[in-house]
């Protein structure tokens, strides 16, 4: 049971690190650009909350996927590491 708790804490720490890393900085930089582009007419008429929700949702989904399967190296690969 203690082993499961340690793994669970490791998973949480890894997810927290992914969500507070450079990917979140990119989302925080892109959102104001979308807002500015939408208000000036450079972007199509779209709901800003929808766009922000999709960006954050994609960040959370990829962070969870990378946390769960980021070090998976078994099976077929497109390239070989040296």
N, C-alpha and C positions, 0 to 999 in steps of 0.2 A: 504494500500500500504506500509506503514511503517513496518507493521508486516512481510510482505513478504521480505522486504529488510533486516530486522534483521535475519530472518531465513536463507536467502541466505548468509549473512556474516558468520553466525554460521556454515553453511555447508562448506564454503571455509576454515575457520579456522580449522575445524575438519579434512578436507582432507589434509591440509598443515601439521597438526600435525602428521597424519598417515604416510605421505610421508617422513617426516624428523625424524621418530622414529627409534626404534631398527630394524625394518624390512629392512630399507634402509642400515643400518650398516651391516646386514647380506649379502645383495646383494653386497655391496662394499668389503666384505671379500671373498665372493665366486668367484667373477669374476677373481681376480688374480690367485686363485687356479686353475680355469679352464684354464686360459692362460698358467700357468706353466705346468699343466698336459698335455695339448695338445702339447706343445713344446717338452716335454720329451718323448712323446709317450705313456703316461699312459691312455690317453683318446682316443677314436676313432677319426678318421679324420672327423672333423665337423667344420663348419664355426664359428669362435669365435664371429663375429658380430651377427650372428643369435642366438647364445646361450645367449649373453648379451641382445639382443633385447627381447628374450623370458622371461628372468629373470625380466627385467625392466617392460615389458608389464604385466606379472603376478602380479608384485608388484602394479602397477597402478590399474589394474582391481580389485584386492582384496581390495585395499584401498578405491576405489570408492564404491564397494559393501558394505564394512563395514561402510562407512560414511552414505550411504543411509539407510541400514537396520541393523545396529549394535545393536540398542537397541530394536529391535522387539522381544517381548516376548509373543505375543498372539498365541494361537493355541497349537497343540500337541507338547510335548517335550519328549526327550528320558529320561531325568532325571528331578527330581523336585528339586528346590532350597529350602533350609530350611527356 
